[in-house]
Amino acid sequence: MMVGQTFLSAFVFCLLFNPTLQNTRISIFGLGYVGAVSAACFAERGHRVIGVDVADAKVATLNAGKSPIMEAGLEDLIARHVATGRLTATTDAARAVADTDLSVICVGTPSAPDGTPDVASVSRVCEEIGRALRDKREHHTVVLRSTTLPGAADEIFLPILERESAKRVGSIGFAVHPEFLREGSAVHDFFHPPKTVIGAHDESTARVVAALYDGITAPLLLTTPALAMMVKYTDNTFHALKVAFANEIGRVCKKLGLDAQDVMAMFCQDTKLNISSAYLRPAFAFGGSCLPKDVRALVRQGEKSGASLPLLAEILRSNDAHLLDVVEHVRKAGAQRVGMFGVTFKPGTDDVRESAAARVAQRLADDGCEVLIHDPRVSMDRLVGANKQYVEDQVPALSQMMRTSAQEVIDQAELIIVIDTAFDWRWAKTRLRDSQTIIDVEGPGKRVMNDDPRYIGLCW
């Protein structure tokens, strides 16, 4: 689809003056971080939403007016719109498709062993939606938000939909619509996106999807499905690159006796060439459900296609080296009982998937250390879905490491690692013993303890 400026202007004008596109009935497949936020926010915009998930616990939680995940502002939205009847959840995919006009696929695509995205869940959902559409006479639009490699939409998912529904694209609307939601600020990001990207083969489908955001101020970018998804991978790979870049600068500065936070603060003053200060802050390694797997996927795609991507291929190795810097500090100190404050991959979430903190904890446990973790955001009995599965597979001893008391961790640990940006450094300074060491991996402790001999800044 070739979209020029003239077409964009006319297209937006059409949306603003076509009320028939409002109050859409939407089914959201997958009630994880993207799906739960999308469901609640679409309901807030006046649409009727049915959330669909294979997990009975997630469905029951949402129908009780509670959020299946931790996300700022999300539970209030869910409670309000469950109460109004605008938001419901079910495990019955066929009923959800029959009762809605548009289905949004938000299921996870974790890394397969070779680094490519595991699209089994997306394929399964496409089969369910396709079967449900076989006997449906009304036009239905399917929107893919799950992150998959460019080309997968046309080569894998569209053929499944067409086979199972016995219908061709045209009688079924299909679009790729990547999300740009950050965990911890996803609700805000939904209503204030950096851009709205829609990849479709026909204008009418693009128009239906774009109408969902009528009134939200953001650049509207219309393109092909493959290009739409490539934008998502480009964004996430660049975010990961910025984190790795800032941390490598931090390690060099540390060796030279320079403060990398000061260096990067000056570097970020250049908003013309250096683009933005987001992520460009020497701190801890990145993790989570997006950046690691999307970098792996893009590198793997380069290998398969014969493209040389030496810098991108080194991002995850660089990230691991930054993580191992923390482990090496513990080894040099000879500490056997290590306290950790914070275990999620970023503040404001309960997500432990590919968390650098969780990986440090597991490395230390493998070294024979006793690890004591305090993180008030993480409740082991509330972890569900891919988050729970990751812990069971990769950090099986996490439940034994968790402590409910911050004081207990301070009292018992020989060395302390602080990941949580909400950690009370003034409180800790009055309680630390002279023999203890405290490692700050994010930077806020510098203001309180920079001259304290017990304090170690990771890159400063």
Long-range contacts (C-beta under 8 A, 24 or more apart in sequence): 1-200, 1-201, 1-203, 1-206, 1-222, 1-223, 1-224, 3-221, 3-222, 3-223, 7-222, 8-220, 8-222, 11-203, 11-206, 11-207, 11-210, 11-220, 11-222, 12-220, 14-207, 15-207, 15-210, 15-211, 15-214, 16-214, 18-207, 18-211, 21-207, 21-208, 21-211, 21-214, 22-46, 22-211, 22-214, 23-47, 23-48, 24-48, 24-101, 24-102, 24-208, 24-211, 24-212, 25-50, 25-99, 25-100, 25-101, 25-102, 26-50, 26-100, 26-101, 26-102, 26-103, 26-104, 26-212, 27-51, 27-52, 27-96, 27-97, 27-99, 27-100, 27-102, 27-103, 27-104, 28-52, 28-103, 28-104, 28-106, 29-53, 29-93, 29-96, 29-103, 29-104, 29-105, 29-106, 29-107, 29-125, 29-128, 29-129, 30-105, 30-106, 30-107, 30-108, 30-121, 30-125, 30-146, 31-55, 31-58, 31-59, 31-62, 31-68, 31-89, 31-106, 32-68, 32-69, 32-106, 32-107, 32-108, 32-385, 32-386, 33-69, 33-71, 33-181, 33-183, 33-186, 33-289, 33-349, 33-351, 34-106, 34-145, 34-146, 34-179, 34-181, 34-186, 35-104, 35-106, 35-107, 36-62, 36-67, 36-68, 36-69, 36-71, 36-74, 36-78, 37-71, 37-74, 37-181, 37-186, 37-187, 37-190, 38-104, 38-106, 38-145, 38-179, 38-190, 39-78, 39-87, 39-89, 40-67, 40-74, 40-77, 40-78, 40-81, 40-87, 40-187, 41-77, 41-187, 41-190, 41-191, 42-212, 43-77, 43-81, 43-86, 43-87, 44-77, 44-80, 44-81, 45-212, 46-86, 47-86, 47-212, 48-86, 48-100, 49-81, 49-86, 49-87, 49-88, 50-88, 50-89, 50-90, 50-96, 50-99, 50-100, 51-87, 51-88, 51-89, 51-90, 52-89, 52-90, 52-91, 52-92, 52-93, 52-96, 53-89, 53-91, 54-91, 55-384, 55-385, 56-91, 57-384, 58-89, 58-384, 58-385, 59-89, 59-90, 59-91, 62-87, 62-88, 62-89, 63-88, 63-89, 68-384, 68-385, 69-349, 69-350, 69-351, 69-384, 69-387, 70-348, 70-349, 70-350, 70-351, 70-377, 71-183, 71-184, 71-186, 71-187, 71-348, 71-349, 72-184, 72-185, 72-187, 72-188, 72-348, 73-187, 73-188, 74-186, 74-187, 77-187, 93-125, 93-128, 93-129, 93-132, 94-128, 94-131, 94-132, 96-132, 97-128, 97-129, 97-132, 97-133, 97-136, 97-140, 98-132, 98-136, 100-140, 101-138, 101-139, 101-140, 101-141, 102-140, 102-141, 102-142, 102-143, 102-173, 102-208, 102-209, 102-212, 103-129, 103-140, 103-141, 103-142, 103-143, 104-143, 104-145, 104-177, 105-129, 105-142, 105-143, 105-144, 105-145, 105-146, 106-145, 106-146, 106-179, 107-146, 108-146, 108-289, 108-385, 108-386, 109-146, 109-147, 109-148, 109-293, 110-289, 110-293, 110-386, 111-292, 111-293, 111-296, 111-297, 114-300, 115-296, 115-297, 115-299, 115-300, 116-149, 116-296, 116-297, 116-300, 116-301, 117-147, 117-148, 117-149, 117-152, 117-293, 117-297, 119-146, 119-148, 119-152, 119-156, 119-157, 121-146, 122-146, 122-148, 122-157, 123-156, 123-157, 123-160, 126-157, 126-160, 126-161, 126-164, 127-160, 127-164, 129-161, 129-164, 129-165, 130-160, 130-161, 130-162, 130-163, 130-164, 130-165, 131-164, 131-165, 133-161, 133-164, 133-165, 133-167, 133-172, 134-164, 134-165, 134-166, 134-167, 139-171, 139-172, 139-173, 140-172, 140-173, 141-172, 141-173, 141-174, 141-175, 141-205, 141-208, 141-209, 142-172, 142-173, 142-174, 142-175, 143-174, 143-175, 143-176, 143-177, 143-209, 144-174, 144-175, 144-176, 144-177, 144-225, 145-177, 145-178, 145-179, 147-178, 147-229, 147-232, 147-233, 147-236, 147-290, 147-294, 148-229, 149-229, 149-233, 149-297, 149-301, 150-225, 150-226, 150-227, 150-229, 150-230, 150-233, 151-226, 152-229, 153-199, 153-225, 153-226, 153-229, 154-225, 154-226, 169-201, 170-202, 173-200, 173-202, 173-204, 173-205, 173-208, 174-200, 174-201, 174-205, 174-225, 175-199, 175-200, 175-205, 175-206, 175-208, 175-209, 175-225, 176-200, 176-225, 176-226, 176-228, 176-229, 177-209, 177-228, 178-228, 178-229, 178-231, 178-232, 179-232, 180-232, 180-235, 183-288, 183-289, 183-345, 183-346, 183-348, 183-349, 183-351, 184-346, 184-347, 184-348, 184-349, 185-348, 191-216, 192-216, 192-217, 192-218, 193-218, 194-218, 194-219, 195-219, 195-220, 195-221, 196-220, 196-221, 197-221, 197-223, 197-228, 197-231, 197-232, 198-222, 198-223, 198-228, 199-223, 199-224, 199-225, 199-226, 199-227, 199-228, 199-229, 200-224, 200-225, 201-225, 232-294, 233-294, 233-297, 233-298, 236-290, 236-291, 236-294, 236-295, 237-294, 237-295, 237-298, 237-312, 237-315, 239-278, 239-279, 239-286, 239-291, 240-286, 240-291, 240-292, 240-294, 240-295, 240-315, 240-316, 240-319, 241-311, 241-312, 241-315, 242-278, 242-279, 242-280, 243-279, 243-283, 243-285, 243-286, 243-291, 243-319, 244-286, 244-315, 244-318, 244-319, 244-322, 245-280, 246-279, 246-280, 246-281, 246-282, 246-283, 247-282, 247-283, 247-285, 247-318, 247-319, 247-322, 247-459, 248-318, 248-322, 249-282, 249-459, 250-282, 250-283, 250-458, 250-459, 250-460, 251-321, 251-322, 251-325, 251-459, 253-282, 253-459, 253-460, 254-459, 254-460, 259-460, 260-459, 260-460, 261-443, 261-446, 261-459, 261-460, 262-460, 281-443, 282-443, 282-458, 282-459, 282-460, 283-441, 283-442, 283-443, 283-458, 283-459, 284-322, 284-323, 284-326, 284-356, 284-357, 284-419, 284-441, 284-442, 284-458, 285-319, 285-320, 285-322, 285-323, 285-356, 286-319, 286-345, 286-356, 287-345, 287-346, 287-353, 287-354, 287-355, 287-356, 287-357, 287-358, 287-359, 288-345, 288-346, 288-351, 288-353, 288-354, 288-355, 289-345, 289-351, 289-353, 289-354, 289-386, 292-316, 292-319, 292-354, 293-354, 319-356, 322-356, 323-356, 323-359, 323-360, 323-363, 324-363, 325-458, 326-360, 326-417, 326-439, 326-441, 326-458, 327-360, 327-363, 327-364, 327-367, 329-415, 329-437, 329-439, 329-456, 330-364, 330-367, 330-369, 330-415, 330-417, 330-439, 331-367, 333-414, 333-415, 333-437, 335-369, 335-413, 335-414, 335-415, 335-437, 336-368, 336-369, 336-370, 336-414, 337-369, 337-370, 337-372, 337-412, 337-413, 337-414, 337-415, 338-364, 338-369, 338-370, 338-371, 338-372, 338-413, 338-414, 338-415, 338-416, 338-417, 339-371, 339-372, 339-373, 339-374, 339-409, 339-410, 339-412, 339-413, 339-415, 339-416, 339-417, 340-371, 340-372, 340-373, 340-374, 340-401, 340-409, 340-416, 340-417, 340-418, 340-419, 341-373, 341-374, 341-375, 341-406, 341-409, 341-416, 341-417, 341-418, 341-419, 341-420, 341-423, 342-375, 342-418, 342-419, 342-420, 342-421, 342-423, 343-373, 343-375, 343-378, 343-398, 343-402, 343-419, 344-375, 344-377, 344-378, 347-420, 347-421, 347-422, 348-377, 349-377, 350-377, 350-378, 350-379, 350-382, 350-383, 350-387, 351-387, 352-378, 352-383, 352-387, 352-390, 352-391, 352-395, 352-398, 353-386, 353-387, 353-390, 354-390, 356-419, 357-417, 357-419, 358-391, 358-394, 358-395, 358-398, 359-394, 359-395, 360-417, 361-395, 361-398, 361-401, 362-394, 362-395, 362-397, 365-397, 365-401, 371-401, 372-401, 372-403, 372-408, 372-409, 372-412, 372-413, 373-398, 373-401, 373-402, 373-403, 373-409, 374-402, 374-403, 374-404, 374-405, 374-406, 374-408, 374-409, 375-402, 375-420, 378-402, 407-431, 415-439, 417-441, 418-442, 418-445, 425-449
